[in-house]
Amino acid sequence: MDLRDSAEEAEFRAGLRAWLADAVPVTAGPDGAPPQGRWGDIEAVRSFTRALHAAGYAGLTWPAEHGGRGLSPAYQAIYLEETARAEAAEHIGVIGLGMVGPTIIACGSPEQRAWYLPRILTGDIIFCQGFSEPEAGSDLSAVRTLARRDGDELVVTGRKVWSSYAHLADHCLLLARTDPEQRRHRGLTCLLVDLRSAGVTVRPIRQMTGEAEFAEIEFDEVRVPLDAVVGALDDGWRVAMTTLAHERGTFGFTLTARLDVAFRRLVATAKARGRDTDPVVRDQLAARYVELEGLRWTNRRGLAALARTGVPGPETSVIKLRWSQAHQRLTTLAVQLLGDDAEPDGWDRYWRHQMLRSRANTIEGGTSEVLRNLVAERVLGLPRSY
């Protein structure tokens, strides 16, 4: 496998870097510390989303007939790397763009594609994902949210939790049980639900950082037309697996690039605190760098496999698993380097915020326990544990 950019990829990367240099505002505070959260001013994120779409950077891998550019995943990986390194805002419809849109392309009706896809690209429709439930743990097949048929509508009752950016979203890709007599993977259906419908309540979940990136969604007799079903009734498991496959995809490049940014800040913090000559600290910095490089090469290996098969493989679970642990170790080390005697400043607030936020890394996007099972069964070929 050739790890270098092709001539076309190198040209794309250079053009993207030049565009980002003009499009991304300087966000550091007066003491040089970066902002704490990823979203910041929501109106600025909306404006940046419109600029992304106008410049042709939204939907890079979507087919041209659906408003994309039809490029290979390698270009999406370059985009994710460069935007993370530039600390650019995400597309405001990041879930719709990376997960829901590809699911509609693969499984949706022509009418759904015509209505939703253009609006996802521009950010005019913002999606969240309604899969996890309070009593289902990490077992997606244990969904209890019910959608009973009433004429040409489905009536939805239930609760979803840990839905990222649901407080910003106006639509939800919902997984519900349409056949309560069936168990596990059978009798499930995926729906496109308008969150402005009567009976929908969205409650943001405040994290220990003070932010609210996630929310709980309650559905109380919410009426959803049958034409909102993605795929077919009772075929939701197949549709959901399509969504989750795209959730992994090339996202590891974003995670690794963000970790690269954090590592450079960690080294700068060590130097600023006069700890960079301490042999113990240097050994810890070296260990964090080795983890970072390991993730880089694993990403490249996963991209090569994606190019061969056309679908993300279970190996991508390794990237998310190791990144979450690496990020937690890095932020913990950064806080240790700050010391207890220093006067709090922007960097002190930044690293303490990052350490608190990192605690969710081993839970969100698939817990470490679930990911280890995936690796054991689908990568190593070990028998299922019951």
Secondary structure, 3 states (H helix, E strand, C coil): CCCCCCHHHHHHHHHHHHHHHHHCCCCCCCCCCCCCCCCCCHHHHHHHHHHHHHHCCCCCCCCHHHCCCCCCHHHHHHHHHHHHHCCCCCCCCHHHHHHHHHHHHHHCCHHHHHHHHHHHHHCCCCEEEECCCCCCCCCHHHCCCEEEEECCEEEEEEEEEEEECCCCCCEEEEEEECCCCCCCCCCEEEEEEECCCCCEEEEEECCCCCCCCEEEEEEEEEEEEHHHEECCCCCHHHHHHHHHHHHHCCHHHHHHHHHHHHHHHHHHHHHHCCCCCCHHHHHHHHHHHHHHHHHHHHHHHHHHHHHHHCCCCCCHHHHHHHHHHHHHHHHHHHHHHHCCCCCCCHHHHHHHHHHHHHCCCCCCCCCHHHHHHHHHHHHCCCCCCC
